[in-house]
Amino acid sequence: MRPPPSQAGRRTVAMGLCLGALVVQVGCESPTRSKPWRHAEDPLRAAAVAPRSAALTPEDDGELVRSARGHTLRIHLDAEPPRLHPLLAPTVATRRIALGTVFEPLLAYQPPEDGKGPGRYAPRLARSWRVMPSGLELRVELEPATFHDGHSMTSLDVQFTLDTIRDPRRGIDHLRGLLSEVEAVELVTARELRIRLRHPGGWVLRALAEIPILPMHIYGGSLAAGGALVGTGPYKVASQKAGTVRLTRYGKYWGPQPSISDVEFVHEADAAKALTRAKRGELDVVPSLIAAHWPEQANAPGLASAFAPIELAPPRLRYLAFNVQSPPLDDVRVRRALALLVDRRGIAKSVYDGLWRPALWPVWPGGPAVGVAAAIPEFDPAGAGKLLEAAGFSDRDGDGVRELAGKPLRLTLLRLERPGLASTAEPPPATDADRFLAAARRAGVAIEQKIGTEAVLQKRLADGEFQLAIVEWRGMVDSDLRELVGTGGAFNYGRVSSPAIDRVLSSLAAAWGPQERADLAPQLVKAFEDEVPIAGIVAAAPQGLVHRRISGVRVWDGWFDLRPLGLQ
């Protein structure tokens, strides 16, 4: 088992980076039900200072946007990315804009042809790859690709990129764990390299399908490179102004050219205005609707006739973390009882308005582990009570709290403070934590909330100073879950140590292909059911809209590849 990263590195990843990240939303807040309305900028002032082009369009330039509609795909962003660099703390928006379009990985991890089951690896910048018989070496042959500035991509660029990520001084914590088994990256020829591993394992191939290759001659001196954005992809960044990032087709792309020549990512913080712009033909993709607009707006005549629904289904799981080193949570019967007190269906409907769905384990088609999802258990307070009785907890004195040997069953739940609520007289909406706490109270379990800032809660989790917490895992499809529930895992805050779970996770790590790992998924589900290391609550199910004139959309890993898309 690989050692966990340092506390500093652990916390950096835990703060919510895009890949393999654990986001602490302790005592979870309810979803945003509406986005703040913003006053539109003075159109006369905007016209005076902004160029009038299809790439830089205030709302009064909608005609120019529609005139470019025949060759331009426009995608809504609800958050503007601070930067587009693919390695320096990329946001979700950064990844959607830059990865696979401007910057490319060695392998492509493509969705299954039938939309079910695991994905598959395909060539991208790597023309071919071989696992040597020892299982300790990969040989990679590269395509004759070129960067946007005309320089040829070589094995030196690949070595530079991988070694940069592996260097802890660079601070690329969201990707470094993916290469933890890499011992060395060695050049063979300008078009071939070898990757030596400490142990045989297939997760390195998954890593090579996520890591964008950067040109050493641009980023070797400084990763920031003065804001330069030079990759090998089919698109170049044409502009990033006035809340719009415009990509244009790179005419000398080494591979097949995409059919759409221009792609614009348009920042609009006001969700209602974004829908209005979609109705006017100024947006083609609205990735995520908020609860205030779902499902009514999606079915409105002005949108339903032109747009089809889309669910991005990112591999995000909200779950109840147990500190199994803290009695009585070391008793699996108590953990299983608490899991039965999570009303997953009720929470998905009343707290998340159907924009998250019930989930039990991090295993589902397209999930952190790819496989058949386990059946969602019913909300069962009676069953929870029987398990607690079997564990010796009963309410003998009739005070409403169960006890064992005279000691009450009292637990603590970490909860993130909710800023701004003191300034309003309206009661806050119920959260998944509230629903769980109410159910536990009725079942005779007293749970005290510990409220603090994110920094305080992060530290307490990292130090194991908690009993219960609601946490969010934001990983990638087909992830190495040793980080989450393996002994010594970087995000195994509950200190779970199960030989049965570790055995399955080791088997998954030894599997080289997605199908092999999917075949092992039932064993992982069985180990979870036996040990109950965590208790899933809901998984993300964001609902969006995509214009019917767009063809070739295939959702995978929370997004879709722009290259095969077409405009009708």
N, C-alpha and C positions, 0 to 999 in steps of 0.2 A: 504494500500500500504506500503510495507516495505521501510525503510529508505535507501538511497543510502550509499555506503561505503565511508570511508574517502577519501579525495583527494589523499592522498598518495597511498592508496590501489587501488583507481580508476586508477591512472596513471600506477601503476605496471601492472595491468591486460592489460591496453591499449597498453603496449609496445609489445604485440604480442605473448603472451603465447598461448598454444595450444587450450584451451577449453573456449568457450564463450568469445573470445577476440575480441577487436576492434583494428584494426591496422590502424594507421593513415598513409596514403600515400597521403598526401594532394597535390592536383594538380597533381596527379598520374604520375609516370614515366612510360615510355613504357616498355613492357616486355623484358626480356633478349633475345636477338636474337642469341647469341652464348655464349658459356662458354669458359673461358680462357684455352688455351692449356698449359699443364704442361710438362716439360721435365721428361721423365721416369728416375727413379733412376738407377744408375749404377748396372747392373745385377750381376757383379762379387762381388761388395761390398754387395749387398743385400743377395747374396748366402752365404757370409761369416758370416753375423750377424743374419740371420733369419732362424729358423728351417724350413725344407722342409716338409710341411704337407699340407693336403687339406684345413686345417683351416687357414693357414697363407701362402698365395700364391702370390708372385710377378708374373708378367706376364709370365716369362719364366717357371713357374711351371704349365702351363695350362694343361699338361698331367695328373698331379696329381688331379687337379680339375675334369677333365673329368672321371678319374677312379673312383671317388666317386659319380658320377652322378646318379647311380642307387638308392642311398638312401639319396641324398642331394638336397635340394631346395636352389637356390642362387638368392638373391634379390638385385638389385642395389640400392645404396644410393648416392644421389648427394651431401649430406651434412653429415659429420660424427658427431654423437651426442656427446656432451661434457661429458655426463653421462647417465646412464640407470635407474636412480632412478625415479620411476613413479610419485612421488609427488613434487620433487624439480625442478621446472621450466622445465618440460619435453618439448622437441622439438617434431616436427612431427615425426622425425626419432625415437626418444625414444618411442613414443606411438606405432609406428608400430612394433618395436622390442619387447617391454616388456609387453604391455597390452594385456591380453587374452592368452598370451603364458607363461610368467614367473609369472606374477601377475594377479589375477582374481578379478572381482567384485562380488557382491552378486547376481545380476541379469544379464542376457544376454538380450540385445536388438537386436533381430534378424530381418533380412530383411523379407519383405512379400514373401510368397511362390510364387506368380505369378510375382514378380518383380515390382509390382505396389502398390500404396497406402501406408498406414502406416506400420511400423514394429510391432513387438509384443514382450512382455516380456516373458522370459523363465527362469527356474531355472538355477543357476550357483552354487555359494557357498551357496546360500539360497535354501534349499529344498522346502520351501513353505513360503508364506507371506499372512497375512490377514489384511484388513482394518477394524478396529473396527467400530461399528455402529455410534459412535460420529464423525468419520472422523478425530479425533485428535490423533489417536494412530495406529501404525503399529505393528503387532506381526510377528517376523521373526524367523523361525526355520532353523537351519544350517545343512548342510551336514557334515558327519564325515570325513572332509578333513584333510590332514596333510601338513605341510610345508616341504620344501626340506631338512631341517635338521632333519626331523623325528618328530618334535613337532606337537601335535594335534592343529588344529585351534579351538578356542573357541569363545564364545560371548565376552570375554574380549578383544580379538584381534580386533573384529569389533568395540567395544566401543572405544578402543584406537585410531583406525584409524579415525573414524568419529569425535571424540572429538579433535583430533590433527588438522584436517582440519578446524574445527569450531573455533579454537583458533587463533585470529588475530595476536598474537605474533609469530606464526609459519610462517607467510608470505606465506601461500599456497593460494594466492589470486585467482588463476585460477579455484579453486574448491570450495572455501568457499561460494561463492554466491549460489551454488547449494543447500546448506544446510541451507539457511537463515531462513527457516520456522521451523527448528528443534529446539525444546526447550530443550530436554534432550534425552540421550541414556542410557537406564537402563537395567541391567542384570536381567534375570528371572531365567535361569539355564545356565549350561555350553553350551547348544546347543540352547538356545532361548533368545531373547532380545525384548524389546519394544522400539519403537522410538516415543516419544511424540512430537506433532506439535503445533505450536501457532495458526494456522488456518488450516482448512481442505484443502488439496491440493495435486494434483497428481504429482507435479514436483519432490517430494522427491523420487518417484519410478524411475523417469528418472535419478536422481542423483545416486541411488544405482546401476544403470547399467553402470556407468562411473567410479566409485571410486574403485581403487584396494585396497584389504585388506592386511595389513602388519602385520607381527608378532610382538607383543609387546616386546617379550624377545630379539629381535634383534634391534629394532628401538626405544625402549622406552627411552634409555639413550641419544641417538643422532640419529636424522633422517638420517644423513649421514651414520652412522654405519660403518665408515671406508671403505665405498665402497661395503659393503656386498649387495648381490642381492638374497634375499630369499623370495620366494612366494609359492603359492600353485599350480601353473600352470603345464600344461603338459610338459613344457620344462624348462631346467635349462640353465644358461649361462655357457658354457664350456670355452670360451676364448673371449677376446676382445683385439686383437693385430693386428698390421700392417694394420689397416683400415678395418678389418673384425671382425664382431661379430658373434660368432658361438653359436647356441643353439642346445642342444642335448636332446633327449626324456628322460623324467624322468621316470625311470622304476617302481617307486612306486606311480605313480600318482593315486589319489583317484577315478578318473573317467575313462571313455573309453580312451584308448591310441590312439593318432594320428597315422596315417599310415606312415607318413614321419618321419624318425628317426632323421635327421639333417637338420637344416635350417641355412644358412649363409647370413648375410647382408653385402654386399661388398661396401665399399666407393670407388667411382671413380669420381673425380671432373670433368674430361674431358668427356663431353657427347659423343663425337665422339669415344673415346676409349671404352666407355661403350657399344656402339653399335657393335664395332668390337669384343669385348669379347662375346657379345651375339651371334654373328654369329659363333664364334668358339665353342659354347656350354659351355661357362663359366658363363653365366648368364641366368636365367630362367624368371625373371621379370624385366622389365625396366618400372617403374611406370609412369614416365613423360618424354616425348620427348620435346625438345626445338624447337622453331619456325624454326631454321635453318635445322632441320631434319624432319619436319612435313609438308605435309604428304609423301614426296618423299621416305624417308628411310623406313617408315612403309610398303610401297608398293614395295620396292626393292625385287628382286627375292631371294636374300640370306636370307631375313628376313620373307617375306610374307609366304613362304612355311612352315616355322617352327614356326612362331609366329602368334597369333591372336591379334587383337586390343583390348584394354581395356580402359575404361574411368572411373576414380575413382570418379568423380562427388562429390567433397567435398562441404559441405554447406557454400561456401564463396561467398559473394556479395560485389561488388564495387557499391557505391551509392553516390549520391549528397545529402549532408546534408544541410538543411536550418535552419538558426537561426530564428525561427518563432517569437521571441521576438523583432526582429529588422525590423522596417518598411523599405520597403514595403512587406517584406516576411511574415508579419502577414496576408496578403491578400491571400487567397487560389487561387485566379485567377492568381496572379503573380507566385506562386509556380507551378501551373499547366502549365502556359505558359513556364516557364523555363524547366519543365520536357519534354515538346514537342520539345525543342531545343537540346535534347540529341539524337544523331543519333546512336542508340544502334546497329543496324545491321552493319552500316558502321564502327563503332568502333571495334566491334567484329572481323570483317574481316580484316580491314587495320591496326589496332593498335595491335590486339592480335592474328592475323594470325589463327583465328578459334580455339585457345586454351582456349578462354573464349566465352561464348554465351550470346546473348542479354537477359536481365532480367529486370523486372519492380519492383516487390515487393519480399520480402524474403519468398515467398510461392511457393513451387513447390514440386513434388514428390521427397522425399529424401532431402528436403531443410531445412532451419532453422525452418520454419513452414511447415508441410507436408500437401499438398493439391494440387488441380488442379491449375496450373499456370495461371495467367491472360494473356490474349492476349497482345502481344507486340505492343504498338502503333507505328504508322509510324512517322518518322521524319517529323515534320509539322511546319515549320517556319510561314506559312500563318496563321495556326490556333493559333499559339502563339501570332502573331500580333493582331488577333481579341480579344484574351483574355486580352492583355495589353491595347488595346483600351477601352474595357469594364471596366477595372480598372481605366481608366482615363488618361493613358499614351499615348501621341501621339507626333510626331515630328513636332511641329508647326513652328519652325524657320528653318527647313531644314538642320540642322547641323549633322544629322545622329544619334542623341541621343534623345530618347523619354523623355518627361518631364511631370510633373503634377504640376499645379499651379506655373509654372516657375522653378521648381526644377528638374534637370536632373535625369534620372533613372541610377544612378551609384551604383555599388555594388563592393564588394571585395571578392576575392577567395584566401584562404590560399593555399600556394604551398610549397612543400618540395624542398630545394635546391638540385641540381644534381651535386655532387662532380665529379671532373675530366673532365668536359666538356671544361673548359678553356684551357686544354692542347691539344686539338685537333682542327684542322681546319674544320673538317666535321660538317655539321649542325646536331643537335640532331634529332632523329626520332620524329615524331608527337606523342602526347599522347592523352588520352581521354580528358584531360583538354584542350589541344589545340583545339581539334575538337569542344568542347562545347563553348569555348571562341569565336572562329571564327563565329559560328552560332549565338551566342548572339549579337555579334557586328553587323552582317548583319540585325538582328531583331531590332536594335536600343537600345540595352542594353549595356552600357559601364561597363566592369568589369575589375577592377584593380587587379593584382596579388600581393599577399604578400608572399615573399619568406623568408624562415628561416630554422633553424635546426629542427630536429625532436623534441628535447626537448622544444624548443620555441613554436612550433606549438601545441604540446601536451598540454602545459599550457594554451595557448589561447583557445583551444577547451574546456578544462575542466572549464575554467573561463567564457565561453560563449562569448569571445571577437572575434567574427567572424560573417560573414554573410553567406558565402558559403564555402564548403570544400568537397573534394572528399575523402571518407573514405572507408575502407575495413572492413567488418564484417566477422570474422572467428569464427563461432560457431560450434555447433554439430547439427546433424539432430534432429528435434523435440525439439527446444530450447524454453526457456521462454523469449519471446520477450518484456516483461516488462522492461528488461534491456536496450533495444534498443529504444523503442518508447513509453513506459509507462511513466506516470507522475512521475517524480523523479527518473527515471531509471538511473543506474550507467553510461550508455553509451548514454544516451539521451542528447547529447551535444547541440542539437538544441532547447532544452527546450520545446519540444512538450507537450502539455497538452490537450488531446481530450477526453471528457467524452465518446464518442462513441467508440473510440479505447480502452480506459480503461475498458469499460464494456465487450468487447469481450475478452480482455486479462485476465480479472478476470474469465470469464467463462472457458477459456482454462486452467487456473491454478486450477480450481475446478474439472476438468476432470481427472479421475484416469487412463484412458487407452489411448493409441495412437489413436485408432479408434475414440473415442469420440472427441479427439482434431481435427482429420482430418475432422470430420463432421462439426466442427465449422469454418474451414478454409474459406469457402465462405463468412462468416460474416466478417472475418478479412480483406479479399480482398475488400469487399464493403466499410468498414470503411476507408481503405487506399485510395480507389478511391475518396471518399468524402472529405477527409481531406488533402491528399497529404503530409504526414509528412516528407517523404524523396522521392527521385527519383532514383530508381535502374538504373544501367548502364549495367553491365555485371556480369555473374556468372561464376565461375571457371569450365572449361571443359577440364582438362588435358588429353592428349592422351598418352597411354603407350602401351606396348607390353607384352604379357604373352605367354610362350611356350605352344605349343599345347599338350605337353605330360602331362601337369598339368590338373587335373580334380577337379571339386567341387568349382571353384571360383565363389563367389557371392559377388559383390561389395555392400557395405552399409556404409554410414557415412564416405566416403572418403577412405575406405580401405576394406580388406576382412579377414575373420576368417581363420587362418592357420590350425586349427584343422581338419576340414573335407577334406582338400586337399589330393589328391593322385597323385602318379607319375606313368605314363603308360610306 
